[in-house]
Amino acid sequence: MEPAFQANEASNIEGLNKGGLVSEARTGKRFPLELPIKIHGEDQGSVTGNMSAAGVYIRGNPALDIGSNVEFEIALPPELTGANEKVIVQCKGRVVRKDAGTGGEAPGVACVIDTYDFVRQS
């Protein structure tokens, strides 16, 4: 089974390590996943809209500004990972885009993932 995410994909995006905004040119495969996301220091109730190894789109009403640093956790269910239990991914990144939400969809933010760690459940 091929892993859904490769750690080296996040570091291969042009401009990512320079601290600038990332253009719309996406290099990693995006997965349309709606999973609960826990944003550190924010109200809960947000979900992912899509994910890749390099970024995540967060739907809900996160009070995050473009350029701000963000830390969050996503619980990947066993059916996605092939594990016996959910896998927690702890991420650090930056907000690169903010959307008001249209057509009945909640507002959201696009974040670049600078680093992530898989946390083993005990």
N, C-alpha and C positions, 0 to 999 in steps of 0.2 A: 504494500500500500504506500503510495507516495504521500509525503507530508504536505499538508495544506499550506503551511507557511515556512519559508526559509529565512533564517536570521540574516543571511548576507544580502537579501533583496533590499532591505531597508537602507543599507549603507551604499548601495549602488545608484541611488537617485542623484542626478546632477543638481548641485546646489544645496543638498540637504545638510552637508557638514559645514556650509558657509554661513548658516544662520539666516538665510534669506527665505522668502516665500517660494514655495514650489509651484511651478506652472501646472496647467491643466494636463500636460502630457504625462500620462500615467504609464509606468513601466511594469507594475505588478498586476497580477490577476485579481480582480475584485470579486468578492463573494457576497451576494445579497442576503445577508443574515440579520435577522431581528432578534438580538439577544439583550438581556438586561445588562446595563453597564453602571458600575459604581464609580462616580467621579469624586475624587477626594476633595472635601471642602465645599461640595455643592449639594443642593437638594437632590433627592433620588427621584426616580421615575423616568429616566432617560433610557433609550435603547439604541443599539447600533442600527444603522440603515444599510451600510455595507462595510466590508473590511477587506484589507489586504495586508501583506506583511509590512508595508510601508505606511499605511494610514487607516483611518477609520472615520466614517461619517456618523455623527451622533444626533439622533432625533430626540426631541423633547424641548425643554426650555432651559438649557444650561446657560447660566449667566457668565459666559466666557467671552473675552474680547480677542480680536485678531491680534496675533503676536504673543499672547499670554501663554505661559507654560501650564501644562495640565498633566495630572497623574490620575490614572484610572485603572480599574480592574474589570476584566471580562471573564465570565465563567463559560467555558466551552463545554457543551454537553457531551456525554460519552458517545453518542451516535455520530458526532462530528469527528472525534479524535480516535475512536477505536479503543479507548481506555475503558477501565471498569467503572470509573467514576468521573465526575466533571474535572476539568483541568482549569485552574485559575491562571490567567495571564495578567501580570502587573506591567503596566506601560507608563512611559514618560514621553511626552511629546509637546507639540506646539499647535495652537489654533492658526490655521492659514486661511479659512474662509468662514463667513457667517451668513446664513440664509434666513429670511423672514418666514418662510413657509408659505406655500401656495396650494390651491386646490384642496383645502381641507387637511393638508399635511402639517404637522407640527414644525416649528422652526428648528434649525439644526446648525451644527458647526462641523467643518472638516478639519481633521487634525492629522499632522504628520507624526508618525511614531518614531522617535529617536532611539529609544531602547525598550526592550521588553524582556521579561523573565517568566519562565514557567514555574509555578509554585506547586509543589507536591502536597496533596492533602494527607493529613495524618489521621 
